[in-house]
C-alpha cells in the first residue's frame, strides 16, 4: 500500500514522500481503517518538523486525523467492519491506517466525507476552547488568525451563543466572508493598532478572553486587549516566536495566560463531557449549522503540492489528502 513516510524531520515539502509499505495488521484493541480522506492541519506540519508535543519515531507516518471504513479488527474489538468512522492516529495520510478503537467516532450517513475527515482536531478544539473561555452571552472574545479553519469554527460557535467576536487578520481579502460567518469586528494587525482598536470597539472595557495561535508580537499585543481578570488561551505558535509577557499587566489586571492542547483536555475531562462535545460537534456539522469548507484535494503522490498549498497565504478552506 501507499503511505506518506518521512525518515528525517524538516520542511514537509522537502522530506515527505509516497512510499510502498506492507499492509499493516491491527493489534489488540486496534482496527485497520481504509482511509477515504485526511486533512492537512498545522499540527501535522509541526509534527513533521519535530516542533509538536508528540515527537515522531522515525521513520514515521504523517497526518493525525481522517475518515475511512473499518476493514479489519484486532483482538478485543467489539464492532463490525464496514463502518465509516472519523478517527485519530499517527499516519492518516495513507491508503490504510491503524487506530485504537477508543479514537473512533462513527459518523452519520448525512455527513459528507470531506466534513467527516475534519471532525476531530479543529471542531473539538474550537468547541472545547469556547467552553473553557467562559465568555458570557453579550461578552467579547478575541481570536488571532481569524481566517484559519479553526478561527471560522470559533466564529460560528460564538455567533450561535451570542458572544461578540473580534478577529485579527494580516490581509483584508477574507473580511467579508468572516463577517458573513458572524465575526463582529475584524482588525488588520498590519495596518491598525490592535490594542487601540479593541479599546475603541469595546468602549474601553477590553475582551474577556483571547484565543491565540500566532504567538510573537501579535500575542504580546493581544494580551493588552484583555479586560480585568481576563484570560488568554494559547493553542499554537504560527509565528514560531514566543510572546513578550508584560508582568505589570498580569499583576494589575489579574490576567491569566495558559496553554491549551486538545490531547490533554480530552484526558482531563470526564467521559460525559467528551461524549457531550462529540454529540454536539457531530450534530452541528451533520445539520450544516457549522461549515468546514474544503479548498482542494490531492492524492498521496501529490503530497508535495498538497503541503505547499496548505501553507499558502490567503487560503479559504482546508486541504485534504485523498488516497
Secondary structure, DSSP 8 states (H G I E B T S, - for coil): -EEEEESS-S-HHHH-EEEE-------TTEEEEEEEEEE--HHHHHHHTT-SSS---SSEE--SEEEEEEEEE-TT--S-TT-EEEEE-S--SBSEEEEEGGG-EE--TTS-HHHHTTTTHHHHHHHHHHHHHT--TT-EEEESSTTSHHHHHHHHHHHHHT-EEEEEESSSTTHHHHHHHT-SEEEETTTS-HHHHHHHHTTT--EEEEEES--HHHHHHHHTTEEEEEEEEE---TTSS-----HHHHHHTT-EEEE--HHHHHHHS-HHHHHHHHHHHHHHHHHTSS---EEEEE-GGGHHHHHHHHT-TT--SEEEE--
